[in-house]
Amino acid sequence: MRTPPKKKSKTAPQTAQERMSARRKRLRAQGLRPVQHWVPDVRDPRVRADLRRQGRLLGQQPKTDPIDAWIEAVYDTSEWR
């Protein structure tokens, strides 16, 4: 026989700040910590121009096959699963 789901007691709605605080507490209780990552903003024309510049510089380099082969040989992917 199936029992009906328990109804949650109604509480006052939490603010976004209270919900986020509760979420952070739950995550910390799981042994996690917050980390902030900054990445290039590819929407910025200056960033795109710099990426193009770097791409041109890479294109001017001599063949990189020996370097690529070495990276493939020493790269250990056995623990990726």
MMTF fields as JSON, N, C-alpha, C and O atoms, coordinates in Angstrom:
{
  "mmtfVersion": "1.0.0",
  "mmtfProducer": "UNKNOWN",
  "numBonds": 323,
  "numAtoms": 324,
  "numGroups": 81,
  "numChains": 1,
  "numModels": 1,
  "chainsPerModel": [1],
  "groupsPerChain": [81],
  "chainIdList": ["A"],
  "bondAtomList": [4, 2, 8, 6, 12, 10, 16, 14, 20, 18, 24, 22, 28, 26, 32, 30, 36, 34, 40, 38, 44, 42, 48, 46, 52, 50, 56, 54, 60, 58, 64, 62, 68, 66, 72, 70, 76, 74, 80, 78, 84, 82, 88, 86, 92, 90, 96, 94, 100, 98, 104, 102, 108, 106, 112, 110, 116, 114, 120, 118, 124, 122, 128, 126, 132, 130, 136, 134, 140, 138, 144, 142, 148, 146, 152, 150, 156, 154, 160, 158, 164, 162, 168, 166, 172, 170, 176, 174, 180, 178, 184, 182, 188, 186, 192, 190, 196, 194, 200, 198, 204, 202, 208, 206, 212, 210, 216, 214, 220, 218, 224, 222, 228, 226, 232, 230, 236, 234, 240, 238, 244, 242, 248, 246, 252, 250, 256, 254, 260, 258, 264, 262, 268, 266, 272, 270, 276, 274, 280, 278, 284, 282, 288, 286, 292, 290, 296, 294, 300, 298, 304, 302, 308, 306, 312, 310, 316, 314, 320, 318],
  "bondOrderList": [1, 1, 1, 1, 1, 1, 1, 1, 1, 1, 1, 1, 1, 1, 1, 1, 1, 1, 1, 1, 1, 1, 1, 1, 1, 1, 1, 1, 1, 1, 1, 1, 1, 1, 1, 1, 1, 1, 1, 1, 1, 1, 1, 1, 1, 1, 1, 1, 1, 1, 1, 1, 1, 1, 1, 1, 1, 1, 1, 1, 1, 1, 1, 1, 1, 1, 1, 1, 1, 1, 1, 1, 1, 1, 1, 1, 1, 1, 1, 1],
  "groupList": [{"groupName": "MET", "atomNameList": ["N", "CA", "C", "O"], "elementList": ["N", "C", "C", "O"], "formalChargeList": [0, 0, 0, 0], "bondAtomList": [1, 0, 2, 1, 3, 2], "bondOrderList": [1, 1, 2], "singleLetterCode": "M", "chemCompType": "L-PEPTIDE LINKING"}, {"groupName": "ARG", "atomNameList": ["N", "CA", "C", "O"], "elementList": ["N", "C", "C", "O"], "formalChargeList": [0, 0, 0, 0], "bondAtomList": [1, 0, 2, 1, 3, 2], "bondOrderList": [1, 1, 2], "singleLetterCode": "R", "chemCompType": "L-PEPTIDE LINKING"}, {"groupName": "THR", "atomNameList": ["N", "CA", "C", "O"], "elementList": ["N", "C", "C", "O"], "formalChargeList": [0, 0, 0, 0], "bondAtomList": [1, 0, 2, 1, 3, 2], "bondOrderList": [1, 1, 2], "singleLetterCode": "T", "chemCompType": "L-PEPTIDE LINKING"}, {"groupName": "PRO", "atomNameList": ["N", "CA", "C", "O"], "elementList": ["N", "C", "C", "O"], "formalChargeList": [0, 0, 0, 0], "bondAtomList": [1, 0, 2, 1, 3, 2], "bondOrderList": [1, 1, 2], "singleLetterCode": "P", "chemCompType": "L-PEPTIDE LINKING"}, {"groupName": "LYS", "atomNameList": ["N", "CA", "C", "O"], "elementList": ["N", "C", "C", "O"], "formalChargeList": [0, 0, 0, 0], "bondAtomList": [1, 0, 2, 1, 3, 2], "bondOrderList": [1, 1, 2], "singleLetterCode": "K", "chemCompType": "L-PEPTIDE LINKING"}, {"groupName": "SER", "atomNameList": ["N", "CA", "C", "O"], "elementList": ["N", "C", "C", "O"], "formalChargeList": [0, 0, 0, 0], "bondAtomList": [1, 0, 2, 1, 3, 2], "bondOrderList": [1, 1, 2], "singleLetterCode": "S", "chemCompType": "L-PEPTIDE LINKING"}, {"groupName": "ALA", "atomNameList": ["N", "CA", "C", "O"], "elementList": ["N", "C", "C", "O"], "formalChargeList": [0, 0, 0, 0], "bondAtomList": [1, 0, 2, 1, 3, 2], "bondOrderList": [1, 1, 2], "singleLetterCode": "A", "chemCompType": "L-PEPTIDE LINKING"}, {"groupName": "GLN", "atomNameList": ["N", "CA", "C", "O"], "elementList": ["N", "C", "C", "O"], "formalChargeList": [0, 0, 0, 0], "bondAtomList": [1, 0, 2, 1, 3, 2], "bondOrderList": [1, 1, 2], "singleLetterCode": "Q", "chemCompType": "L-PEPTIDE LINKING"}, {"groupName": "GLU", "atomNameList": ["N", "CA", "C", "O"], "elementList": ["N", "C", "C", "O"], "formalChargeList": [0, 0, 0, 0], "bondAtomList": [1, 0, 2, 1, 3, 2], "bondOrderList": [1, 1, 2], "singleLetterCode": "E", "chemCompType": "L-PEPTIDE LINKING"}, {"groupName": "LEU", "atomNameList": ["N", "CA", "C", "O"], "elementList": ["N", "C", "C", "O"], "formalChargeList": [0, 0, 0, 0], "bondAtomList": [1, 0, 2, 1, 3, 2], "bondOrderList": [1, 1, 2], "singleLetterCode": "L", "chemCompType": "L-PEPTIDE LINKING"}, {"groupName": "GLY", "atomNameList": ["N", "CA", "C", "O"], "elementList": ["N", "C", "C", "O"], "formalChargeList": [0, 0, 0, 0], "bondAtomList": [1, 0, 2, 1, 3, 2], "bondOrderList": [1, 1, 2], "singleLetterCode": "G", "chemCompType": "PEPTIDE LINKING"}, {"groupName": "VAL", "atomNameList": ["N", "CA", "C", "O"], "elementList": ["N", "C", "C", "O"], "formalChargeList": [0, 0, 0, 0], "bondAtomList": [1, 0, 2, 1, 3, 2], "bondOrderList": [1, 1, 2], "singleLetterCode": "V", "chemCompType": "L-PEPTIDE LINKING"}, {"groupName": "HIS", "atomNameList": ["N", "CA", "C", "O"], "elementList": ["N", "C", "C", "O"], "formalChargeList": [0, 0, 0, 0], "bondAtomList": [1, 0, 2, 1, 3, 2], "bondOrderList": [1, 1, 2], "singleLetterCode": "H", "chemCompType": "L-PEPTIDE LINKING"}, {"groupName": "TRP", "atomNameList": ["N", "CA", "C", "O"], "elementList": ["N", "C", "C", "O"], "formalChargeList": [0, 0, 0, 0], "bondAtomList": [1, 0, 2, 1, 3, 2], "bondOrderList": [1, 1, 2], "singleLetterCode": "W", "chemCompType": "L-PEPTIDE LINKING"}, {"groupName": "ASP", "atomNameList": ["N", "CA", "C", "O"], "elementList": ["N", "C", "C", "O"], "formalChargeList": [0, 0, 0, 0], "bondAtomList": [1, 0, 2, 1, 3, 2], "bondOrderList": [1, 1, 2], "singleLetterCode": "D", "chemCompType": "L-PEPTIDE LINKING"}, {"groupName": "ILE", "atomNameList": ["N", "CA", "C", "O"], "elementList": ["N", "C", "C", "O"], "formalChargeList": [0, 0, 0, 0], "bondAtomList": [1, 0, 2, 1, 3, 2], "bondOrderList": [1, 1, 2], "singleLetterCode": "I", "chemCompType": "L-PEPTIDE LINKING"}, {"groupName": "TYR", "atomNameList": ["N", "CA", "C", "O"], "elementList": ["N", "C", "C", "O"], "formalChargeList": [0, 0, 0, 0], "bondAtomList": [1, 0, 2, 1, 3, 2], "bondOrderList": [1, 1, 2], "singleLetterCode": "Y", "chemCompType": "L-PEPTIDE LINKING"}],
  "groupTypeList": [0, 1, 2, 3, 3, 4, 4, 4, 5, 4, 2, 6, 3, 7, 2, 6, 7, 8, 1, 0, 5, 6, 1, 1, 4, 1, 9, 1, 6, 7, 10, 9, 1, 3, 11, 7, 12, 13, 11, 3, 14, 11, 1, 14, 3, 1, 11, 1, 6, 14, 9, 1, 1, 7, 10, 1, 9, 9, 10, 7, 7, 3, 4, 2, 14, 3, 15, 14, 6, 13, 15, 8, 6, 11, 16, 14, 2, 5, 8, 13, 1],
  "groupIdList": [1, 2, 3, 4, 5, 6, 7, 8, 9, 10, 11, 12, 13, 14, 15, 16, 17, 18, 19, 20, 21, 22, 23, 24, 25, 26, 27, 28, 29, 30, 31, 32, 33, 34, 35, 36, 37, 38, 39, 40, 41, 42, 43, 44, 45, 46, 47, 48, 49, 50, 51, 52, 53, 54, 55, 56, 57, 58, 59, 60, 61, 62, 63, 64, 65, 66, 67, 68, 69, 70, 71, 72, 73, 74, 75, 76, 77, 78, 79, 80, 81],
  "secStructList": [7, 7, 7, 7, 7, 7, 7, 7, 7, 7, 7, 7, 7, 7, 7, 2, 2, 2, 2, 2, 2, 2, 2, 2, 2, 2, 2, 2, 2, 6, 6, 7, 7, 7, 7, 7, 7, 7, 7, 7, 7, 6, 6, 1, 2, 2, 2, 2, 2, 2, 2, 2, 2, 2, 2, 2, 2, 2, 2, 6, 1, 7, 7, 7, 2, 2, 2, 2, 2, 2, 2, 2, 2, 2, 7, 7, 7, 6, 6, 7, 7],
  "xCoordList": [0.858, 0.0, 0.9, 1.902, 0.524, 1.316, 0.829, -0.373, 1.772, 1.405, 1.429, 2.275, 0.542, 0.52, 1.756, 2.279, 2.231, 3.413, 3.116, 2.003, 4.172, 4.026, 3.973, 4.717, 3.104, 2.996, 4.031, 4.221, 4.687, 5.656, 4.901, 3.881, 5.438, 4.792, 5.054, 6.15, 4.05, 4.185, 4.946, 4.645, 5.937, 6.712, 6.669, 6.258, 7.092, 7.124, 8.125, 9.176, 7.846, 8.785, 10.125, 10.185, 11.184, 12.516, 12.937, 12.493, 13.791, 14.353, 15.416, 15.859, 15.813, 16.863, 18.144, 18.851, 18.438, 19.653, 19.583, 20.581, 18.422, 18.263, 18.366, 18.969, 17.776, 17.858, 19.297, 19.745, 20.024, 21.418, 22.276, 23.166, 22.018, 22.762, 22.54, 23.483, 21.277, 20.964, 21.651, 22.167, 21.657, 22.316, 23.809, 24.382, 24.436, 25.877, 26.173, 27.159, 25.314, 25.509, 25.419, 26.219, 24.442, 24.305, 25.54, 26.041, 26.024, 27.201, 28.441, 29.235, 28.615, 29.757, 29.666, 30.683, 28.45, 28.254, 28.658, 28.988, 28.635, 29.054, 30.558, 31.073, 31.262, 32.708, 33.146, 34.303, 32.25, 32.58, 32.859, 32.451, 33.551, 33.789, 33.592, 33.815, 33.176, 32.958, 34.28, 35.235, 34.309, 35.477, 34.959, 33.987, 35.597, 35.186, 36.182, 37.392, 35.687, 36.543, 36.297, 35.155, 37.377, 37.277, 37.769, 38.841, 37.016, 37.371, 37.334, 36.666, 38.05, 38.028, 36.604, 35.858, 36.252, 34.936, 35.041, 35.469, 34.648, 34.8, 33.812, 33.839, 32.944, 32.054, 32.776, 32.335, 33.891, 34.661, 35.505, 36.29, 35.359, 36.129, 37.641, 38.387, 38.093, 39.536, 40.028, 41.114, 39.224, 39.594, 39.612, 40.543, 38.6, 38.563, 39.768, 40.359, 40.126, 41.277, 42.558, 43.407, 42.697, 43.886, 43.927, 44.997, 42.774, 42.724, 43.12, 43.833, 42.657, 43.051, 44.563, 45.224, 45.106, 46.55, 47.326, 48.309, 46.885, 47.567, 47.456, 48.406, 46.304, 46.125, 47.071, 47.637, 47.243, 48.186, 49.602, 50.342, 49.981, 51.327, 51.527, 52.589, 50.515, 50.619, 50.742, 51.471, 50.028, 50.084, 51.442, 51.776, 52.243, 53.562, 54.644, 55.782, 54.309, 55.298, 55.594, 54.75, 56.822, 57.137, 56.258, 55.557, 56.301, 55.484, 55.645, 56.748, 54.534, 54.553, 54.251, 53.931, 54.344, 54.042, 54.872, 54.312, 56.197, 56.968, 56.474, 56.446, 56.09, 55.6, 54.253, 54.021, 53.374, 52.066, 52.221, 51.508, 53.147, 53.373, 53.878, 53.461, 54.768, 55.29, 54.169, 54.063, 53.34, 52.225, 51.309, 50.912, 50.97, 50.113, 50.757, 50.066, 52.092, 52.788, 52.812, 52.711, 52.943, 53.093, 51.787, 51.733, 50.75, 49.465, 48.778, 48.531, 48.469, 47.851, 46.357, 45.953, 45.546, 44.095, 43.436, 42.212, 44.233, 43.691, 42.728, 41.861, 42.87, 42.019, 40.851, 40.24, 40.539, 39.471, 38.1, 37.109, 37.988, 36.678, 36.127, 35.028],
  "yCoordList": [-1.18, 0.0, 1.237, 1.302, 2.182, 3.401, 4.452, 4.679, 5.083, 6.135, 7.47, 7.688, 8.347, 9.662, 10.465, 10.297, 11.338, 12.15, 13.09, 13.586, 13.31, 14.224, 15.653, 16.04, 16.411, 17.819, 18.608, 18.4, 19.505, 20.364, 21.448, 21.967, 21.767, 22.834, 24.151, 24.396, 24.971, 26.237, 27.225, 27.413, 27.849, 28.886, 30.132, 30.095, 31.202, 32.458, 32.325, 31.713, 32.868, 32.781, 33.406, 34.465, 32.732, 33.263, 34.245, 34.171, 35.143, 36.055, 35.301, 34.226, 35.863, 35.234, 35.095, 34.094, 36.08, 36.039, 34.894, 34.21, 34.682, 33.6, 32.228, 31.302, 32.109, 30.84, 30.528, 29.389, 31.539, 31.325, 30.991, 30.144, 31.641, 31.357, 29.915, 29.226, 29.457, 28.077, 27.107, 26.073, 27.439, 26.566, 26.481, 25.393, 27.593, 27.588, 26.748, 26.012, 26.862, 26.057, 24.568, 23.779, 24.175, 22.762, 22.278, 21.182, 23.1, 22.713, 22.612, 21.685, 23.543, 23.478, 22.229, 21.61, 21.864, 20.66, 19.411, 18.388, 19.485, 18.372, 18.392, 17.554, 19.345, 19.431, 20.261, 20.183, 21.056, 21.898, 23.321, 23.73, 24.067, 25.48, 26.292, 25.792, 27.542, 28.371, 28.838, 29.143, 28.886, 29.371, 30.258, 29.91, 31.389, 32.29, 32.192, 32.246, 32.05, 31.95, 33.164, 33.557, 33.742, 34.846, 34.337, 33.737, 34.563, 34.11, 35.301, 36.298, 35.196, 36.299, 36.541, 35.598, 37.795, 38.171, 38.293, 39.322, 37.235, 37.231, 38.158, 38.293, 38.793, 39.804, 41.135, 41.996, 41.303, 42.548, 42.579, 41.66, 43.61, 43.678, 43.653, 43.135, 44.202, 44.187, 42.758, 42.383, 41.976, 40.589, 39.806, 39.041, 39.988, 39.288, 39.677, 38.825, 40.96, 41.421, 40.756, 40.353, 40.641, 40.009, 38.52, 37.977, 37.857, 36.442, 36.253, 35.307, 37.155, 37.082, 37.278, 36.568, 38.245, 38.503, 37.262, 36.885, 36.637, 35.437, 34.294, 33.534, 34.179, 33.157, 33.356, 32.396, 34.629, 34.92, 34.532, 33.953, 34.848, 34.489, 32.973, 32.477, 32.259, 30.794, 30.262, 29.303, 30.888, 30.463, 30.684, 30.023, 31.605, 31.904, 30.978, 31.017, 30.154, 29.272, 28.092, 27.683, 27.546, 26.363, 25.182, 25.243, 24.146, 22.954, 22.518, 22.5, 22.174, 21.771, 20.289, 19.858, 19.5, 18.072, 17.348, 16.545, 17.602, 16.898, 17.237, 16.374, 18.49, 18.895, 18.224, 17.709, 18.236, 17.592, 16.1, 15.553, 15.441, 14.006, 13.748, 12.784, 14.6, 14.434, 14.606, 13.818, 15.626, 15.855, 14.638, 14.184, 14.109, 12.918, 11.737, 10.954, 11.598, 10.461, 10.532, 9.504, 11.731, 11.841, 12.145, 12.078, 12.474, 12.84, 11.605, 10.648, 11.614, 10.461, 10.711, 11.525, 10.014, 10.173, 8.997, 8.871, 8.134, 6.916, 7.197, 6.374, 8.319, 8.616, 9.546, 10.113, 9.707, 10.611, 9.994, 10.698, 8.733, 8.086, 7.996, 7.475],
  "zCoordList": [0.0, 0.0, 0.0, 0.712, -0.793, -0.935, 0.052, 0.196, 0.723, 1.671, 0.958, 0.09, 1.296, 0.643, 1.032, 2.134, 0.137, 0.453, 1.608, 1.782, 2.393, 3.536, 3.033, 2.132, 3.617, 3.251, 4.032, 5.23, 3.342, 4.007, 4.768, 4.315, 5.934, 6.683, 5.962, 5.457, 5.927, 5.22, 6.088, 7.267, 5.472, 6.152, 5.284, 4.124, 5.862, 5.115, 3.974, 4.167, 2.801, 1.69, 2.065, 2.691, 1.671, 1.963, 0.875, -0.271, 1.266, 0.266, -0.53, -0.126, -1.641, -2.455, -1.642, -1.759, -0.831, -0.007, 1.008, 1.236, 1.612, 2.593, 1.914, 2.458, 0.732, 0.006, -0.376, -0.243, -0.851, -1.247, -0.031, -0.112, 1.074, 2.297, 2.741, 3.131, 2.679, 3.053, 2.098, 2.523, 0.818, -0.169, 0.106, 0.062, 0.386, 0.682, 1.918, 1.956, 2.927, 4.143, 3.828, 4.331, 2.989, 2.615, 1.855, 2.103, 0.933, 0.154, 1.039, 0.881, 1.962, 2.88, 3.761, 4.074, 4.156, 4.959, 4.178, 4.778, 2.857, 2.004, 1.745, 1.005, 2.352, 2.188, 1.006, 0.593, 0.452, -0.696, -0.244, 0.843, -1.082, -0.788, -2.051, -3.154, -1.902, -3.095, -3.695, -2.981, -5.013, -5.744, -6.867, -7.538, -7.07, -8.136, -9.287, -9.066, -10.5, -11.687, -12.575, -12.815, -13.051, -14.003, -15.346, -15.427, -16.373, -17.714, -18.663, -18.391, -19.772, -20.735, -21.253, -21.514, -21.392, -21.91, -23.421, -23.944, -24.117, -25.572, -26.269, -27.492, -25.496, -26.091, -26.255, -27.015, -25.536, -25.571, -26.851, -27.085, -27.678, -28.93, -28.692, -29.523, -27.58, -27.293, -27.05, -27.49, -26.35, -26.082, -27.39, -27.638, -28.224, -29.515, -30.382, -31.046, -30.373, -31.163, -30.648, -31.443, -29.341, -28.772, -29.102, -29.377, -29.078, -29.455, -30.919, -31.258, -31.782, -33.199, -33.328, -34.086, -32.585, -32.614, -32.182, -32.819, -31.108, -30.625, -31.638, -31.828, -32.281, -33.303, -34.472, -34.994, -34.887, -35.976, -35.568, -36.363, -34.331, -33.855, -33.848, -34.223, -33.427, -33.435, -34.856, -35.109, -35.774, -37.166, -37.796, -38.78, -37.251, -37.802, -37.25, -37.717, -36.275, -35.66, -36.582, -37.379, -36.458, -37.279, -36.867, -35.857, -37.629, -37.363, -35.904, -35.358, -35.306, -33.894, -33.721, -32.613, -34.784, -34.692, -33.626, -32.879, -33.525, -32.484, -31.066, -30.189, -30.857, -29.538, -29.263, -28.17, -30.26, -30.098, -29.814, -28.973, -30.506, -30.303, -28.883, -28.24, -28.398, -27.04, -26.013, -25.073, -26.189, -25.251, -25.235, -24.162, -26.39, -26.466, -25.756, -25.104, -25.877, -25.282, -23.747, -23.078, -23.199, -21.741, -21.024, -19.796, -21.751, -21.144, -20.582, -21.316, -19.301, -18.645, -18.467, -17.636, -19.245, -19.156, -18.446, -18.467, -17.817, -17.214, -16.05, -15.755, -15.407, -14.249, -14.584, -13.678, -15.85, -16.274, -16.153, -16.348, -15.845, -15.808, -14.436, -14.245]
}
